[in-house]
């Protein structure tokens, strides 16, 4: 994440792996205007990443579904509570 001129940019990469097929990578870039300077000073960069990731996830989830619905197996990422995730390590979903 970068913050410059009150604009925070967040890049999220989603990698989808398939058995016997090459992986697909989706790259999303989000920009958020930080209007509340007090909040910006109060939160750590990691907390800002968490807040914006929570806002971005529904868009990511819907975008991946819309792109993959053209194939025979559309992918719908689960609805999850991102508040308790450790974004420093990344997140992995495995379909069983």
Buried (B, 14 or more C-beta within 10 A) or exposed (E): BEBEEEEBEBEBEBEBEEEEEEEBEBEBEBEBEBEEEEEBEEBEEEEBBBBBBEEBBEEBBEBBEEBBEEEEEEBEBEEEEBEEBEEEEEBEEEEE
